[in-house]
Amino acid sequence: MLHLPTSSRLFSSSLFSLRTAFSLWTAAVISLVAGCKKSSPPSVEENKILQVTVVRPAYDTLEWTVRQPGSIEAFEETPIVPKIAGYVQKWNVDIGDRVKKGDVLAQLWVPDLVAELNQKKVEVQQAQKALTVAESHLAAMAAAVAEARAGLRRARANFAFWQKHFQRLSKLEHSVIDKQVKEETRYQLQAAEASLKEAEAKLAHAEADHQESEAVRNKARVDVAVAEAARDKMQTLVNYAALTAPFDGVVTQRNISTGDFVQPPAGPATVPLYVLHRRDVMRVFVDVPESDAVWVQDGALVRVRVPILQDREFQGKVRRLSYSLKRQTRTLRAEIDLPNPDDLLRSGMYAYAAIQVERSNTLTLPASAVFTQGDVNEGYQDFCYVWENGRVRRTPIKIGLRGEDRVEVLKKRGQKGWEDFTGEEKVVASGISMLRDGQQAVLASEEN
């Protein structure tokens, strides 16, 4: 008997163990594969006939919801800046204070403007007194004109008397007395004529003085108006020393202290003295994507959910649309007004808006009748199953907008390429995941 060395016996034993383990592993894999084949479910019978419910494409109102995040802002946010230069004499409100329209927020000290206002008031008084004098003089001139007109009437009457008397005496030619009387009458007639011309000259002079007095009076009136306008302008500037609230709201910023020198803003970087927010109505700004922008209309109903308020919902409406889209984001700015009677909504809060959108008279199918296949690399294609002659055909389609439960259909793939829907197609309404292209099917019912 041949005896092997100890090292040789160990090597042979290890080799036998490896072969045994490999045989066992191979047998286990074969058994596992055989077991899997035995446990696989039976395939669907190709000749099985299904019952399907069909629906025809119909014109309907397509409704869907545009859900986008938004930001809550004050309905009005007004920075309060001074219109005149001055020193802060007193400030009356601080941040968080509620104010009413017309409340004085702060008072400025402007002694130079007050002094100039007093001077303008004195000038108005002087102009008014000059007007009073001018009106009195005008009244005197009017009386003089009236007196001159009365004297002219007397002179005309006297001239007419002596003219007629002279004409009567002129007919008496043979009497000496008549000649003497005639000469005296001629002298009286000449005197009356001179008095008439004098009365006419006096009237003309009185009327000229009256017109001059009237012009002086008119100028005095203009002077009064100019003085009053200058006074009112200065009064307006002095009134600017009181900084008032333009509306009911809350103070969100205060940047002044007593004694500060303030002046009108010189540029956009100027810090306002106060910032006031209107809080009875708030605005929600929402950026609507380009795909929905054209369908969002003014007055659309909106549900606004505010997460920080335990997802409380508020009802509102779209009140303003920017019309044009932002080039950077391709979004449309929509503004929603929300009443804020409980003062729960604050500027800067995050919100989530659901805008109700609809499009009427649109050819649609139920959403359950349309499915999509494909991937990112090869692209996606939409399909539906059309029932024809006892079989269902998988038909590629082009869709438009997607509503809550219906989908807009635009085109279908036919024998000659893309075709319009006729509205007579019988499209499988539901259960399309169980169908195969060309599978036999019978109609169970047809939905309206």
C-alpha positions in Angstrom: 0.0 0.0 0.0 1.3 3.4 -1.1 1.4 6.0 1.6 1.3 9.7 0.5 2.9 12.4 2.4 0.8 14.4 4.9 0.8 17.6 2.7 -0.4 15.6 -0.4 -3.3 14.1 1.6 -4.4 17.6 2.8 -4.3 19.0 -0.8 -6.4 16.1 -2.1 -8.9 16.6 0.7 -9.3 20.3 -0.1 -9.8 19.7 -3.8 -12.5 17.1 -3.0 -14.3 19.6 -0.8 -14.3 22.3 -3.5 -15.6 19.9 -6.1 -18.4 18.8 -3.8 -19.4 22.4 -2.9 -19.5 23.4 -6.6 -21.7 20.4 -7.4 -24.1 21.2 -4.7 -24.3 24.9 -5.8 -25.0 23.9 -9.4 -27.8 21.6 -8.3 -29.4 24.3 -6.1 -29.4 26.8 -9.1 -31.0 24.3 -11.4 -33.7 23.5 -8.8 -34.4 27.2 -8.2 -34.8 27.9 -12.0 -37.0 24.9 -12.3 -39.1 26.1 -9.4 -39.5 29.6 -10.8 -40.7 28.2 -14.1 -43.3 26.1 -12.4 -44.6 29.1 -10.2 -45.0 31.6 -13.1 -48.7 32.5 -13.7 -50.4 31.4 -16.8 -50.5 33.9 -19.7 -53.8 35.7 -20.7 -55.6 33.9 -23.4 -55.2 35.7 -26.7 -58.6 34.7 -27.9 -60.5 36.0 -24.8 -63.3 38.4 -25.7 -63.8 41.3 -23.3 -66.8 43.5 -22.8 -66.1 47.3 -23.1 -67.9 50.5 -22.5 -67.3 53.1 -25.1 -67.8 56.9 -25.3 -67.7 59.3 -28.3 -65.6 62.5 -28.3 -67.9 65.4 -27.3 -67.7 69.1 -27.0 -67.8 70.1 -23.4 -66.5 72.7 -20.9 -63.0 71.7 -19.8 -62.3 72.6 -16.2 -59.1 72.3 -14.3 -57.2 73.9 -11.5 -54.0 75.8 -11.7 -52.1 75.2 -8.5 -49.1 77.6 -7.8 -47.4 79.0 -4.8 -47.8 82.7 -4.1 -46.9 85.5 -1.8 -49.2 87.6 0.3 -48.6 91.4 0.3 -50.4 94.4 1.5 -53.0 95.9 -0.8 -51.2 99.2 -0.5 -47.7 99.8 0.8 -46.8 103.5 1.0 -43.5 105.0 2.1 -44.1 108.3 4.0 -41.4 110.9 3.0 -41.3 114.6 3.7 -42.2 117.2 1.0 -40.3 120.0 2.7 -37.1 120.3 4.6 -37.5 120.7 8.4 -36.7 119.3 11.8 -38.8 116.6 13.5 -40.7 118.4 16.2 -42.7 115.3 17.4 -43.5 111.8 16.2 -46.8 110.3 17.3 -46.8 106.6 16.1 -44.4 103.7 16.2 -44.2 100.3 14.4 -47.3 98.1 14.8 -49.6 101.1 15.6 -53.0 101.1 13.8 -53.8 104.5 12.3 -56.8 106.0 10.6 -56.8 108.1 7.4 -55.7 111.7 8.2 -54.0 110.9 11.5 -50.8 112.9 12.1 -47.9 110.6 12.1 -45.2 113.2 12.8 -44.9 117.0 13.0 -42.0 119.0 11.5 -40.7 122.4 12.7 -40.4 124.9 9.8 -40.1 128.4 11.3 -38.9 130.1 8.1 -42.0 128.9 6.2 -44.3 130.0 9.0 -42.8 133.5 9.0 -43.1 133.7 5.2 -46.8 132.6 5.5 -47.5 135.4 8.0 -45.9 137.9 5.5 -48.2 136.5 2.7 -51.2 137.0 4.9 -50.3 140.6 5.5 -49.9 141.2 1.8 -53.3 139.8 1.2 -54.7 142.3 3.7 -53.0 145.1 2.0 -54.3 144.0 -1.4 -57.8 143.8 -0.1 -57.6 147.3 1.4 -56.3 148.7 -1.9 -59.3 147.0 -3.6 -61.7 148.6 -1.2 -60.2 152.1 -2.1 -60.4 151.4 -5.8 -64.0 150.3 -5.5 -64.9 153.5 -3.6 -63.2 155.7 -6.2 -65.0 153.8 -8.9 -68.3 154.4 -7.2 -67.5 158.2 -7.0 -66.6 158.3 -10.7 -69.8 156.5 -11.5 -71.7 159.3 -9.6 -69.8 161.9 -11.5 -70.7 160.3 -14.8 -74.4 160.3 -13.8 -74.2 164.0 -12.8 -72.5 164.9 -16.1 -75.2 163.0 -18.0 -77.9 165.0 -16.1 -76.1 168.3 -17.0 -75.9 167.2 -20.6 -79.7 166.6 -20.7 -80.3 170.1 -19.2 -78.0 171.7 -21.7 -79.7 169.9 -24.6 -83.1 171.0 -23.3 -82.0 174.6 -22.9 -80.4 174.6 -26.4 -83.6 173.2 -28.0 -85.8 175.9 -26.3 -83.7 178.8 -27.5 -83.4 177.3 -30.9 -87.2 177.1 -31.4 -87.7 180.6 -29.9 -85.2 182.1 -32.3 -86.9 180.4 -35.2 -90.2 182.0 -34.3 -88.7 185.5 -34.0 -87.0 185.1 -37.3 -90.4 185.3 -39.0 -91.0 188.9 -37.6 -89.1 191.2 -40.1 -90.7 194.7 -39.9 -90.8 195.5 -36.2 -87.9 197.3 -34.4 -88.8 195.5 -31.2 -88.8 192.3 -33.0 -85.2 193.0 -34.2 -84.0 193.7 -30.7 -85.7 190.6 -29.3 -84.3 188.6 -32.1 -80.7 189.7 -31.3 -81.1 188.9 -27.6 -82.6 185.5 -28.6 -79.6 184.8 -30.8 -77.2 185.5 -27.9 -79.2 183.1 -25.7 -79.1 180.5 -28.4 -75.3 180.8 -28.7 -74.9 180.6 -24.9 -77.1 177.5 -24.8 -75.0 175.9 -27.6 -71.8 176.6 -25.6 -73.3 175.1 -22.5 -74.3 172.0 -24.4 -70.7 171.5 -25.7 -69.4 172.1 -22.2 -71.8 169.5 -20.8 -70.7 167.0 -23.5 -67.1 167.6 -22.6 -67.7 167.1 -18.9 -69.5 163.8 -19.6 -66.7 162.6 -21.7 -64.2 163.5 -19.0 -66.3 161.8 -16.3 -66.6 158.6 -18.4 -62.9 158.6 -19.0 -62.3 158.9 -15.2 -64.8 156.1 -14.6 -63.0 153.8 -17.0 -59.7 154.6 -15.4 -61.2 153.9 -11.9 -62.6 150.6 -13.2 -59.2 149.6 -14.5 -57.7 150.4 -11.2 -60.4 148.4 -9.4 -59.8 145.4 -11.7 -56.0 145.5 -11.1 -56.7 145.6 -7.4 -58.8 142.5 -7.7 -56.0 140.8 -9.6 -53.5 141.8 -6.9 -55.8 140.3 -4.3 -56.0 137.1 -6.2 -52.2 136.9 -6.7 -51.7 137.6 -3.0 -54.2 135.0 -2.0 -52.6 132.4 -4.3 -49.2 133.1 -2.8 -50.6 132.8 0.7 -52.4 129.6 -0.2 -49.2 128.1 -1.7 -47.3 129.0 1.4 -50.1 127.6 3.6 -49.8 124.3 1.6 -46.1 124.1 2.2 -46.6 124.7 5.9 -49.3 122.0 6.0 -46.7 119.6 4.6 -45.1 119.9 8.0 -47.7 117.5 9.3 -47.1 114.0 8.0 -50.5 112.3 7.8 -51.7 108.8 7.0 -53.1 108.4 3.5 -55.4 105.5 4.5 -56.3 103.2 7.3 -53.5 100.9 8.0 -50.6 99.8 10.2 -47.1 101.3 10.6 -44.5 98.7 9.6 -41.4 101.0 9.7 -40.3 104.1 11.6 -37.0 105.8 10.8 -37.2 109.2 12.5 -36.4 110.6 15.9 -37.1 114.0 17.6 -34.8 116.7 16.3 -33.8 114.9 13.1 -33.3 117.1 10.0 -35.3 115.7 7.1 -35.8 116.8 3.5 -37.5 115.6 0.3 -36.0 112.5 -1.2 -33.2 113.0 -3.7 -33.3 109.5 -5.2 -34.7 106.0 -5.0 -32.3 105.0 -2.2 -33.8 107.5 0.2 -35.0 105.9 3.5 -38.7 106.7 4.2 -39.7 108.2 7.5 -42.5 105.7 7.8 -43.9 102.8 5.9 -47.6 102.2 6.1 -49.5 99.0 5.0 -53.2 98.8 4.3 -54.5 95.6 6.0 -58.3 95.4 5.4 -57.6 93.8 2.0 -54.5 91.8 1.0 -53.1 90.9 -2.4 -51.8 87.4 -3.3 -49.3 87.4 -6.1 -49.1 84.2 -8.2 -47.0 83.4 -11.2 -49.0 81.4 -13.6 -47.1 79.1 -16.0 -47.1 79.8 -19.7 -49.2 76.7 -20.5 -52.1 78.1 -18.4 -51.5 81.8 -18.8 -53.9 82.4 -21.7 -56.8 80.6 -19.9 -56.7 82.4 -16.6 -59.3 85.2 -16.7 -60.1 88.2 -14.6 -62.7 87.2 -12.0 -61.7 83.5 -11.9 -62.5 81.9 -8.5 -59.5 81.1 -6.3 -58.9 79.1 -3.1 -55.9 80.3 -1.2 -54.4 78.0 1.4 -52.0 79.5 4.0 -49.8 76.8 5.6 -48.8 78.9 8.6 -52.5 79.2 9.6 -53.0 75.5 9.9 -53.7 75.2 6.1 -56.7 77.5 6.5 -58.4 78.3 3.2 -59.6 81.7 2.0 -61.9 82.4 -1.0 -61.0 85.1 -3.5 -61.0 86.1 -7.1 -58.4 87.0 -9.7 -58.7 90.8 -10.0 -55.7 91.8 -12.1 -53.5 90.2 -14.7 -50.2 91.5 -16.1 -51.2 90.4 -19.6 -47.5 90.0 -20.7 -45.3 87.2 -19.5 -41.9 87.5 -17.8 -39.2 86.7 -20.2 -36.9 85.1 -17.6 -39.5 82.7 -16.2 -42.3 82.6 -18.9 -44.9 83.2 -16.2 -47.9 85.5 -16.0 -48.4 87.7 -12.9 -51.9 87.3 -11.4 -53.2 89.3 -8.4 -55.9 87.9 -6.1 -57.7 90.1 -3.6 -58.5 88.6 -0.2 -60.5 90.4 2.5 -58.7 90.4 5.8 -61.4 91.3 8.4 -59.7 89.2 11.2 -56.3 90.6 10.5 -54.8 87.1 10.1 -53.1 87.7 6.8 -49.8 89.5 7.0 -47.5 90.9 4.3 -44.8 88.4 3.4 -46.7 85.2 4.2 -46.4 82.2 2.0 -49.6 80.9 0.3 -50.7 78.3 -2.1 -53.3 79.3 -4.7 -55.7 77.0 -6.6 -57.2 79.0 -9.5 -60.3 77.5 -11.2 -59.9 77.7 -15.0 -62.3 76.6 -17.7 -62.4 76.5 -21.5 -65.8 76.1 -23.1 -66.8 74.3 -26.4 -63.8 71.9 -26.5 -63.7 68.5 -28.0 -62.8 66.1 -25.1 -62.6 62.5 -23.9 -62.8 61.2 -20.4 -59.3 61.2 -18.7 -59.8 57.4 -18.1 -59.9 56.8 -21.9 -56.4 58.3 -22.5 -53.0 56.8 -21.6 -49.4 57.8 -22.2 -46.4 55.6 -23.1 -42.7 56.3 -23.6 -39.8 57.6 -21.7 -37.6 60.7 -21.4 -35.1 59.5 -24.0 -37.5 58.4 -26.8 -40.3 60.8 -25.9 -43.9 60.3 -24.9 -47.0 59.4 -27.0 -50.6 59.5 -26.0 -53.0 56.8 -27.0 -56.6 55.6 -26.8 -58.4 52.5 -27.8 -61.0 52.8 -30.6 -63.6 50.0 -31.0 -64.2 49.0 -34.7 -65.8 45.9 -36.1 -65.5 43.9 -32.9 -61.9 44.7 -32.1 -60.1 47.5 -30.2 -57.3 49.4 -32.0 -54.7 51.3 -30.1 -54.7 54.7 -31.8 -52.0 57.4 -31.3 -53.6 60.8 -30.6 -52.6 64.4 -29.9 -54.0 66.0 -26.8 -54.3 69.6 -25.6 -55.3 70.7 -22.2 -56.0 68.3 -19.3 -58.9 69.0 -17.1 -60.0 67.5 -13.8 -61.8 64.5 -15.4 -61.6 65.2 -19.2 -58.8 65.7 -21.8 -58.9 67.9 -24.9 -58.3 65.8 -28.0 -56.8 67.4 -31.2 -55.8 64.8 -33.7 -55.8 61.0 -34.2 -53.4 58.8 -36.3 -55.3 57.5 -39.4 -54.3 55.7 -42.5 -53.3 58.9 -44.2 -51.6 60.5 -41.2 -52.9 62.8 -38.6 -56.6 63.4 -38.9 -59.3 65.4 -37.1 -61.7 63.7 -34.8 -65.2 63.3 -36.3 -67.0 62.8 -33.0 -68.3 59.4 -34.2 -65.3 57.4 -32.9 -66.2 54.8 -30.3 -63.5 55.1 -27.7 -63.1 52.7 -24.8 -64.0 54.7 -21.7 -62.2 52.7 -19.0 -60.2 49.6 -18.1 -57.8 50.2 -21.0 -54.9 48.7 -19.0 -56.4 45.2 -19.7 -56.6 45.7 -23.5 -54.2 44.8 -26.3 -54.1 46.2 -29.8 -56.4 44.2 -32.0 -58.1 42.3 -29.2 -61.6 41.2 -29.8 -64.2 43.0 -27.7 -68.0 43.4 -27.6 -69.9 46.5 -26.5 -71.3 46.4 -23.1 -72.7 49.9 -23.2 -72.2 53.4 -24.6 -71.9 56.4 -22.3 -73.2 59.8 -23.3 
